[in-house]
Amino acid sequence: MTELVLLAGLLGLVGLVVWLGLDSDDDNGGGGLMQPVLVPIPVRRQR
């Protein structure tokens, strides 16, 4: 019974690592947060 619980835990842990590795948001596939995108904001020069 212990072997079955350890095998299920190991498979769950491996599955979680693979899922987190494939679900990356950035371009280099290293995980983590996306880089911010700079959006130009129009500025009025005259009043």
SEZA-278609 format. One record per residue (C-alpha): residue in one letter; residue number from 1; x, y, z. Coordinates in steps of 0.5 Angstrom, whole numbers, always signed. Each point is the difference from the previous one (the first is absolute). Example, Ala and Ser with C-alpha at 12.3 -4.5 7.8 and 13.67 -1.06 7.14 Angstrom:
<atoms>
ATOM  aa    i     px     py     pz
ATOM   a    1    +25     -9    +16
ATOM   s    2     +2     +7     -2
</atoms>
This chain:
<atoms>
ATOM  aa    i     px     py     pz
ATOM   m    1     +0     +0     +0
ATOM   t    2     +6     +5     +2
ATOM   e    3     +3     -1     -7
ATOM   l    4     -7     +1     -4
ATOM   v    5     +0     +7     +4
ATOM   l    6     +7     +2     -1
ATOM   l    7     -1     -2     -8
ATOM   a    8     -6     +4     +0
ATOM   g    9     +3     +6     +3
ATOM   l   10     +7     -1     -4
ATOM   l   11     -5     +0     -6
ATOM   g   12     -4     +6     +2
ATOM   l   13     +7     +4     +1
ATOM   v   14     +3     -1     -6
ATOM   g   15     -7     +1     -4
ATOM   l   16     +0     +7     +4
ATOM   v   17     +7     +2     -2
ATOM   v   18     -1     -2     -7
ATOM   w   19     -7     +4     +0
ATOM   l   20     +3     +6     +3
ATOM   g   21     +6     +0     -5
ATOM   l   22     -4     -1     -6
ATOM   d   23     -5     +6     +2
ATOM   s   24     +5     +5     +0
ATOM   d   25     -2     +7     -2
ATOM   d   26     +7     +3     -2
ATOM   d   27     +3     -1     -7
ATOM   n   28     +7     -4     +3
ATOM   g   29     -4     -5     +3
ATOM   g   30     +3     +1     +7
ATOM   g   31     -6     +1     +4
ATOM   g   32     -2     +6     +4
ATOM   l   33     -4     +7     -2
ATOM   m   34     +0     +3     -7
ATOM   q   35     +4     +6     -1
ATOM   p   36     -4     +7     +0
ATOM   v   37     -2     +3     -7
ATOM   l   38     +1     +7     -1
ATOM   v   39     -6     +4     -3
ATOM   p   40     +1     +7     -3
ATOM   i   41     -5     +5     +3
ATOM   p   42     -1     +6     -4
ATOM   v   43     +2     +7     +3
ATOM   r   44     -3     +6     -2
ATOM   r   45     +5     +6     -1
ATOM   q   46     -5     +6     +0
ATOM   r   47     -5     +2     +4
</atoms>
